Amino acid sequence: MYKKILMPVDVFEMDLSDKAVSHAANLAKAEGASITLVNILPGSSRSLLRGFNADIRKFEAYMTAESEKKMTDLKRLFDIAPEDIHCVVRFGNVRDEIIKLSKEGEYDVIVIGSKNPSITTHLLGSNAESILRYASIPVLVVR
C-alpha cells in the first residue's frame, strides 16, 4: 500500500520526530517501503540582503551540510536498511515545500510528528495541521 514514505523532520528540534520515527519505520518494514527524510530550512530573503549574496550562499551551504549530517545520524534510529532511507534538504515555507515534494516524488503517505495542541497552535496553526489540510495524499500525524 505504501511504497514511498515522506517524513518531514526538524533536525534542530528532534522532540517532534522521535515518536514519528517508530511509526514510519513500522510502516516501512510492513510494506517494504522507502523513507525520505526532509528538513525544510527557512528561506533567506534575498531581496532584502542583495549585497550579501556570497555570505547567504555560504550560510545556506553550511546549513545544508549540517542538516544532511544530522539526518544521516538520524538513520540509525530506524530499524530498516540505511539504503532505504533518503535525505533531502530544502529551503522555503515548510507546508509549501512538503506539499510540493509529496507531488514531485509521488509519495504515498506523509508521516509527521506534532506537539500537543496549545493556545498558540489553535490561534496560529501548526506545520502538521497545515500539511494535513493541504496534502493530497494520506497524512499520519504522530503525537
MDTraj code that builds the backbone (N, CA, C; nanometers):
import mdtraj as md
import numpy as np

residues = "MET TYR LYS LYS ILE LEU MET PRO VAL ASP VAL PHE GLU MET ASP LEU SER ASP LYS ALA VAL SER HIS ALA ALA ASN LEU ALA LYS ALA GLU GLY ALA SER ILE THR LEU VAL ASN ILE LEU PRO GLY SER SER ARG SER LEU LEU ARG GLY PHE ASN ALA ASP ILE ARG LYS PHE GLU ALA TYR MET THR ALA GLU SER GLU LYS LYS MET THR ASP LEU LYS ARG LEU PHE ASP ILE ALA PRO GLU ASP ILE HIS CYS VAL VAL ARG PHE GLY ASN VAL ARG ASP GLU ILE ILE LYS LEU SER LYS GLU GLY GLU TYR ASP VAL ILE VAL ILE GLY SER LYS ASN PRO SER ILE THR THR HIS LEU LEU GLY SER ASN ALA GLU SER ILE LEU ARG TYR ALA SER ILE PRO VAL LEU VAL VAL ARG".split()
xyz = np.array([
    [0.0821, -0.1192, 0.0000],
    [0.0000, 0.0000, 0.0000],
    [0.0869, 0.1262, 0.0000],
    [0.1835, 0.1339, 0.0908],
    [0.2727, 0.2496, 0.0967],
    [0.4125, 0.2060, 0.0559],
    [0.4591, 0.2523, -0.0571],
    [0.5933, 0.2172, -0.1040],
    [0.6928, 0.3315, -0.0842],
    [0.6404, 0.4540, -0.0791],
    [0.7272, 0.5711, -0.0598],
    [0.6686, 0.6578, 0.0512],
    [0.7460, 0.6707, 0.1574],
    [0.7026, 0.7474, 0.2744],
    [0.7838, 0.8760, 0.2820],
    [0.7149, 0.9877, 0.2975],
    [0.7806, 1.1167, 0.3151],
    [0.7688, 1.1546, 0.4622],
    [0.8841, 1.1844, 0.5237],
    [0.8837, 1.2180, 0.6657],
    [0.9571, 1.3498, 0.6905],
    [0.8817, 1.4577, 0.7088],
    [0.9455, 1.5842, 0.7447],
    [1.0027, 1.5761, 0.8857],
    [1.1240, 1.6250, 0.9025],
    [1.1876, 1.6283, 1.0346],
    [1.2521, 1.7649, 1.0547],
    [1.2527, 1.8073, 1.1790],
    [1.3279, 1.9261, 1.2161],
    [1.4484, 1.8753, 1.2930],
    [1.5618, 1.8680, 1.2256],
    [1.6807, 1.8084, 1.2877],
    [1.7346, 1.8926, 1.4017],
    [1.6851, 2.0148, 1.4154],
    [1.7300, 2.1016, 1.5233],
    [1.6320, 2.0991, 1.6411],
    [1.5202, 2.0261, 1.6257],
    [1.4228, 2.0084, 1.7341],
    [1.3639, 1.8676, 1.7211],
    [1.4413, 1.7682, 1.7590],
    [1.4056, 1.6292, 1.7352],
    [1.2917, 1.5782, 1.8229],
    [1.2506, 1.6535, 1.9240],
    [1.1402, 1.6091, 2.0085],
    [1.0153, 1.5790, 1.9267],
    [0.9931, 1.6554, 1.8201],
    [0.8751, 1.6350, 1.7365],
    [0.8821, 1.5057, 1.6567],
    [1.0016, 1.4629, 1.6225],
    [1.0170, 1.3494, 1.5317],
    [1.0397, 1.2165, 1.6014],
    [1.0776, 1.2175, 1.7281],
    [1.1139, 1.0930, 1.7969],
    [1.0060, 0.9854, 1.7865],
    [0.8817, 1.0192, 1.8204],
    [0.7738, 0.9210, 1.8155],
    [0.7380, 0.8853, 1.6716],
    [0.7471, 0.9818, 1.5827],
    [0.7117, 0.9569, 1.4431],
    [0.8088, 0.8597, 1.3768],
    [0.9333, 0.8565, 1.4250],
    [1.0345, 0.7669, 1.3674],
    [0.9881, 0.6220, 1.3760],
    [0.9405, 0.5796, 1.4922],
    [0.8994, 0.4399, 1.5070],
    [0.7782, 0.4073, 1.4204],
    [0.6861, 0.5018, 1.4072],
    [0.5693, 0.4794, 1.3215],
    [0.6101, 0.4664, 1.1753],
    [0.6970, 0.5547, 1.1304],
    [0.7432, 0.5490, 0.9911],
    [0.8219, 0.4204, 0.9659],
    [0.9060, 0.3823, 1.0608],
    [0.9849, 0.2594, 1.0454],
    [0.8940, 0.1370, 1.0395],
    [0.7923, 0.1313, 1.1247],
    [0.6997, 0.0184, 1.1239],
    [0.6222, 0.0114, 0.9921],
    [0.5788, 0.1249, 0.9432],
    [0.5107, 0.1274, 0.8132],
    [0.6035, 0.0779, 0.7023],
    [0.7260, 0.1262, 0.7045],
    [0.8224, 0.0887, 0.6008],
    [0.8530, -0.0607, 0.6059],
    [0.8713, -0.1144, 0.7257],
    [0.9006, -0.2576, 0.7387],
    [0.7823, -0.3420, 0.6924],
    [0.6628, -0.3028, 0.7308],
    [0.5436, -0.3801, 0.6963],
    [0.5180, -0.3803, 0.5460],
    [0.5506, -0.2715, 0.4808],
    [0.5191, -0.2554, 0.3390],
    [0.6400, -0.2702, 0.2476],
    [0.7599, -0.2826, 0.3044],
    [0.8808, -0.2862, 0.2215],
    [0.9046, -0.1527, 0.1529],
    [0.8736, -0.0458, 0.2235],
    [0.8789, 0.0893, 0.1661],
    [1.0117, 0.1583, 0.1932],
    [1.0351, 0.2643, 0.1188],
    [1.1492, 0.3517, 0.1446],
    [1.0980, 0.4768, 0.2153],
    [1.1875, 0.5405, 0.2892],
    [1.1533, 0.6633, 0.3624],
    [1.2435, 0.7753, 0.3124],
    [1.1835, 0.8896, 0.2881],
    [1.2615, 1.0092, 0.2563],
    [1.2449, 1.1067, 0.3714],
    [1.3564, 1.1347, 0.4391],
    [1.3579, 1.2363, 0.5441],
    [1.3799, 1.3706, 0.4771],
    [1.3004, 1.4684, 0.5127],
    [1.3184, 1.6008, 0.4546],
    [1.3226, 1.7041, 0.5665],
    [1.4213, 1.7915, 0.5587],
    [1.4340, 1.9017, 0.6531],
    [1.4174, 2.0306, 0.5737],
    [1.3207, 2.1101, 0.6141],
    [1.2956, 2.2378, 0.5470],
    [1.3554, 2.3482, 0.6329],
    [1.4460, 2.4233, 0.5719],
    [1.5091, 2.5360, 0.6410],
    [1.4456, 2.6651, 0.5918],
    [1.4400, 2.7662, 0.6758],
    [1.3791, 2.8922, 0.6319],
    [1.4572, 2.9529, 0.5162],
    [1.3846, 2.9992, 0.4170],
    [1.4478, 3.0644, 0.3028],
    [1.4956, 3.2032, 0.3418],
    [1.6097, 3.2410, 0.2890],
    [1.6600, 3.3752, 0.3172],
    [1.5907, 3.4728, 0.2249],
    [1.5701, 3.5904, 0.2737],
    [1.5060, 3.6939, 0.1944],
    [1.6117, 3.7619, 0.1086],
    [1.6353, 3.7058, -0.0081],
    [1.7417, 3.7553, -0.0953],
    [1.7207, 3.9005, -0.1377],
    [1.5955, 3.9412, -0.1521],
    [1.5715, 4.0794, -0.1949],
    [1.6164, 4.1791, -0.0883],
    [1.6051, 4.1415, 0.0384],
    [1.6484, 4.2308, 0.1461],
    [1.7998, 4.2308, 0.1646],
    [1.8617, 4.1182, 0.1284],
    [2.0044, 4.1007, 0.1557],
    [2.0857, 4.0936, 0.0271],
    [2.0490, 4.1716, -0.0716],
    [2.1133, 4.1676, -0.2034],
    [2.2646, 4.1765, -0.1982],
    [2.3180, 4.2625, -0.1184],
    [2.4623, 4.2828, -0.1134],
    [2.5380, 4.1710, -0.0451],
    [2.4662, 4.0777, 0.0134],
    [2.5313, 3.9713, 0.0899],
    [2.5123, 3.8336, 0.0254],
    [2.4962, 3.8284, -0.1068],
    [2.4679, 3.7019, -0.1749],
    [2.5726, 3.5948, -0.1475],
    [2.6992, 3.6314, -0.1495],
    [2.8048, 3.5328, -0.1252],
    [2.7933, 3.4769, 0.0163],
    [2.7657, 3.5649, 0.1135],
    [2.7503, 3.5195, 0.2514],
    [2.6268, 3.4318, 0.2677],
    [2.5183, 3.4663, 0.1983],
    [2.3960, 3.3867, 0.2054],
    [2.4220, 3.2473, 0.1500],
    [2.4918, 3.2403, 0.0371],
    [2.5220, 3.1088, -0.0225],
    [2.6089, 3.0250, 0.0714],
    [2.7066, 3.0886, 0.1364],
    [2.7917, 3.0166, 0.2316],
    [2.7081, 2.9652, 0.3490],
    [2.6205, 3.0510, 0.4000],
    [2.5363, 3.0133, 0.5128],
    [2.4427, 2.8992, 0.4743],
    [2.3812, 2.9085, 0.3569],
    [2.2907, 2.8035, 0.3116],
    [2.3661, 2.6720, 0.2897],
    [2.4869, 2.6797, 0.2359],
    [2.5680, 2.5585, 0.2166],
    [2.6028, 2.4965, 0.3517],
    [2.6376, 2.5801, 0.4484],
    [2.6693, 2.5306, 0.5822],
    [2.5468, 2.4648, 0.6459],
    [2.4310, 2.5302, 0.6392],
    [2.3091, 2.4761, 0.6985],
    [2.2664, 2.3465, 0.6294],
    [2.2844, 2.3392, 0.4989],
    [2.2524, 2.2172, 0.4248],
    [2.3423, 2.1031, 0.4708],
    [2.4714, 2.1293, 0.4828],
    [2.5660, 2.0260, 0.5272],
    [2.5331, 1.9791, 0.6689],
    [2.5017, 2.0728, 0.7583],
    [2.4662, 2.0368, 0.8962],
    [2.3385, 1.9536, 0.9000],
    [2.2395, 1.9921, 0.8210],
    [2.1133, 1.9184, 0.8160],
    [2.1348, 1.7776, 0.7637],
    [2.2126, 1.7655, 0.6575],
    [2.2401, 1.6339, 0.6000],
    [2.3139, 1.5452, 0.7002],
    [2.4086, 1.6049, 0.7732],
    [2.4834, 1.5291, 0.8733],
    [2.3896, 1.4789, 0.9832],
    [2.3019, 1.5646, 1.0311],
    [2.2090, 1.5266, 1.1369],
    [2.1080, 1.4225, 1.0877],
    [2.0636, 1.4334, 0.9626],
    [1.9705, 1.3340, 0.9098],
    [2.0397, 1.1989, 0.8896],
    [2.1658, 1.2014, 0.8509],
    [2.2415, 1.0772, 0.8382],
    [2.2539, 1.0100, 0.9747],
    [2.2778, 1.0892, 1.0787],
    [2.2814, 1.0349, 1.2152],
    [2.1448, 0.9787, 1.2558],
    [2.0385, 1.0436, 1.2096],
    [1.9029, 1.0020, 1.2425],
    [1.8692, 0.8652, 1.1829],
    [1.9334, 0.8289, 1.0746],
    [1.9072, 0.6999, 1.0089],
    [1.9254, 0.5830, 1.1048],
    [2.0152, 0.5965, 1.2016],
    [2.0430, 0.4857, 1.2935],
    [1.9231, 0.4542, 1.3834],
    [1.8289, 0.5476, 1.3976],
    [1.7109, 0.5245, 1.4810],
    [1.6072, 0.4359, 1.4121],
    [1.6191, 0.4212, 1.2811],
    [1.5231, 0.3418, 1.2049],
    [1.5684, 0.1960, 1.2014],
    [1.4730, 0.1079, 1.2108],
    [1.5021, -0.0352, 1.2086],
    [1.4820, -0.0909, 1.0671],
    [1.5300, -0.0165, 0.9680],
    [1.5252, -0.0626, 0.8295],
    [1.6621, -0.0376, 0.7670],
    [1.6843, -0.0935, 0.6511],
    [1.8141, -0.0806, 0.5845],
    [1.8445, 0.0661, 0.5544],
    [1.9658, 0.1124, 0.5840],
    [2.0021, 0.2529, 0.5605],
    [1.9856, 0.2961, 0.4142],
    [2.0024, 0.2020, 0.3206],
    [1.9879, 0.2391, 0.1793],
    [1.8416, 0.2652, 0.1406],
    [1.7478, 0.2297, 0.2288],
    [1.6060, 0.2584, 0.2051],
    [1.5630, 0.3910, 0.2656],
    [1.6601, 0.4657, 0.3198],
    [1.6308, 0.5965, 0.3788],
    [1.7082, 0.7022, 0.3015],
    [1.6363, 0.7980, 0.2490],
    [1.6970, 0.9054, 0.1697],
    [1.6803, 1.0372, 0.2446],
    [1.7697, 1.1311, 0.2180],
    [1.7667, 1.2609, 0.2868],
    [1.7577, 1.3741, 0.1853],
    [1.6722, 1.4706, 0.2164],
    [1.6542, 1.5877, 0.1306],
    [1.6528, 1.7112, 0.2195],
    [1.7208, 1.8162, 0.1754],
    [1.7168, 1.9451, 0.2443],
    [1.6632, 2.0478, 0.1451],
    [1.5670, 2.1253, 0.1893],
    [1.5110, 2.2314, 0.1049],
    [1.4993, 2.3587, 0.1862],
    [1.4903, 2.4680, 0.1154],
    [1.4695, 2.5990, 0.1771],
    [1.3332, 2.6510, 0.1364],
    [1.2619, 2.7128, 0.2300],
    [1.1333, 2.7725, 0.1978],
    [1.0335, 2.7543, 0.3102],
    [0.9073, 2.7681, 0.2752],
    [0.7960, 2.7520, 0.3676],
    [0.7728, 2.6021, 0.3889],
    [0.7611, 2.5597, 0.5140],
    [0.7504, 2.4172, 0.5458],
    [0.6330, 2.3535, 0.4712],
    [0.5147, 2.4082, 0.4869],
    [0.3968, 2.3494, 0.4235],
    [0.4117, 2.3422, 0.2723],
    [0.4503, 2.4522, 0.2113],
    [0.4597, 2.4569, 0.0655],
    [0.5618, 2.3581, 0.0107],
    [0.6764, 2.3486, 0.0762],
    [0.7821, 2.2581, 0.0291],
    [0.7431, 2.1118, 0.0469],
    [0.6764, 2.0790, 0.1576],
    [0.6337, 1.9406, 0.1810],
    [0.5281, 1.9012, 0.0778],
    [0.4317, 1.9876, 0.0548],
    [0.3260, 1.9583, -0.0427],
    [0.3865, 1.9424, -0.1817],
    [0.4771, 2.0322, -0.2181],
    [0.5407, 2.0250, -0.3496],
    [0.6223, 1.8959, -0.3644],
    [0.7014, 1.8629, -0.2629],
    [0.7838, 1.7423, -0.2671],
    [0.6976, 1.6159, -0.2710],
    [0.5859, 1.6169, -0.1992],
    [0.4985, 1.4986, -0.1982],
    [0.4440, 1.4696, -0.3373],
    [0.4218, 1.5743, -0.4154],
    [0.3723, 1.5565, -0.5527],
    [0.4856, 1.5205, -0.6485],
    [0.5993, 1.5876, -0.6343],
    [0.7138, 1.5620, -0.7234],
    [0.7638, 1.4185, -0.7096],
    [0.7729, 1.3698, -0.5873],
    [0.8292, 1.2373, -0.5621],
    [0.7271, 1.1263, -0.5679],
    [0.6022, 1.1611, -0.5932],
    [0.4933, 1.0632, -0.5996],
    [0.4916, 0.9740, -0.4755],
    [0.4903, 1.0392, -0.3599],
    [0.4878, 0.9682, -0.2326],
    [0.3475, 0.9162, -0.2047],
    [0.3411, 0.8126, -0.1205],
    [0.2133, 0.7503, -0.0879],
    [0.1547, 0.8014, 0.0432],
    [0.2410, 0.8456, 0.1353],
    [0.1955, 0.8908, 0.2665],
    [0.2999, 0.9855, 0.3253],
    [0.2517, 1.0771, 0.4082],
    [0.3393, 1.1669, 0.4842],
    [0.3249, 1.1286, 0.6307],
    [0.4376, 1.1065, 0.6993],
    [0.4374, 1.0788, 0.8432],
    [0.5065, 1.1962, 0.9098],
    [0.4343, 1.2637, 0.9990],
    [0.4897, 1.3842, 1.0608],
    [0.4606, 1.3853, 1.2102],
    [0.5581, 1.4303, 1.2877],
    [0.5406, 1.4450, 1.4318],
    [0.4751, 1.5784, 1.4621],
    [0.4051, 1.5846, 1.5746],
    [0.3380, 1.7081, 1.6125],
    [0.3378, 1.7220, 1.7637],
    [0.3385, 1.8443, 1.8086],
    [0.3249, 1.8731, 1.9513],
    [0.1785, 1.8611, 1.9888],
    [0.1514, 1.8500, 2.1175],
    [0.0133, 1.8580, 2.1627],
    [-0.0355, 1.9997, 2.1390],
    [-0.1611, 2.0154, 2.1032],
    [-0.2096, 2.1499, 2.0727],
    [-0.2071, 2.2412, 2.1946],
    [-0.1763, 2.3652, 2.1669],
    [-0.1794, 2.4674, 2.2720],
    [-0.2550, 2.5861, 2.2167],
    [-0.2690, 2.6876, 2.2952],
    [-0.3420, 2.8057, 2.2503],
    [-0.2748, 2.8697, 2.1291],
    [-0.1406, 2.8661, 2.1243],
    [-0.0725, 2.9283, 2.0102],
    [-0.0976, 2.8517, 1.8815],
    [-0.0989, 2.7163, 1.8881],
    [-0.1238, 2.6420, 1.7646],
    [-0.2701, 2.6521, 1.7235],
    [-0.3605, 2.6686, 1.8214],
    [-0.5010, 2.6871, 1.7849],
    [-0.5218, 2.8216, 1.7168],
    [-0.4502, 2.9218, 1.7598],
    [-0.4663, 3.0543, 1.7013],
    [-0.3863, 3.0707, 1.5716],
    [-0.2647, 3.0201, 1.5694],
    [-0.1763, 3.0427, 1.4552],
    [-0.1664, 2.9235, 1.3606],
    [-0.2040, 2.8063, 1.4053],
    [-0.1880, 2.6866, 1.3241],
    [-0.0489, 2.6289, 1.3410],
    [-0.0314, 2.5051, 1.3026],
    [0.0990, 2.4417, 1.3117],
    [0.1343, 2.3866, 1.1753],
    [0.2613, 2.3475, 1.1591],
    [0.3035, 2.2900, 1.0312],
    [0.2279, 2.1607, 1.0035],
    [0.2136, 2.0751, 1.1041],
    [0.1440, 1.9475, 1.0835],
    [-0.0007, 1.9715, 1.0410],
    [-0.0676, 2.0621, 1.1083],
    [-0.2081, 2.0910, 1.0749],
    [-0.2192, 2.1469, 0.9347],
    [-0.1277, 2.2327, 0.8996],
    [-0.1290, 2.2943, 0.7675],
    [-0.1024, 2.1911, 0.6580],
    [-0.0078, 2.1017, 0.6811],
    [0.0213, 1.9962, 0.5842],
    [-0.0989, 1.9037, 0.5716],
    [-0.1588, 1.8685, 0.6841],
    [-0.2771, 1.7829, 0.6847],
    [-0.3896, 1.8448, 0.6011],
    [-0.4059, 1.9731, 0.6147],
    [-0.5132, 2.0427, 0.5436],
    [-0.4912, 2.0471, 0.3927],
    [-0.3672, 2.0639, 0.3473],
    [-0.3411, 2.0870, 0.2057],
    [-0.2869, 1.9660, 0.1289],
    [-0.2491, 1.8599, 0.1981],
    [-0.1914, 1.7438, 0.1298],
    [-0.2968, 1.6701, 0.0477],
    [-0.2526, 1.6153, -0.0640],
    [-0.3436, 1.5383, -0.1486],
    [-0.3230, 1.3873, -0.1285],
    [-0.2368, 1.3515, -0.0337],
    [-0.2134, 1.2111, -0.0002],
    [-0.2393, 1.1928, 0.1494],
    [-0.2518, 1.0681, 0.1976],
    [-0.2730, 1.0472, 0.3405],
    [-0.1610, 1.1057, 0.4249],
    [-0.1972, 1.1555, 0.5419],
    [-0.1002, 1.2125, 0.6365],
    [-0.1231, 1.1463, 0.7720],
    [-0.0156, 1.0903, 0.8264],
    [-0.0197, 1.0321, 0.9601],
    [0.0493, 1.1295, 1.0542],
    [-0.0272, 1.1875, 1.1444],
    [0.0266, 1.2827, 1.2423],
    [0.0462, 1.2072, 1.3726],
    [0.1698, 1.2082, 1.4220],
    [0.2042, 1.1333, 1.5431],
    [0.2332, 1.2313, 1.6554],
    [0.1648, 1.2076, 1.7698],
    [0.1874, 1.2938, 1.8875],
    [0.2569, 1.2137, 1.9944],
])
top = md.Topology()
chain = top.add_chain()
for i, resn in enumerate(residues, 1):
    res = top.add_residue(resn, chain, resSeq=i)
    for name in ("N", "CA", "C"):
        top.add_atom(name, md.element.get_by_symbol(name[0]), res)
traj = md.Trajectory(xyz[None], top)
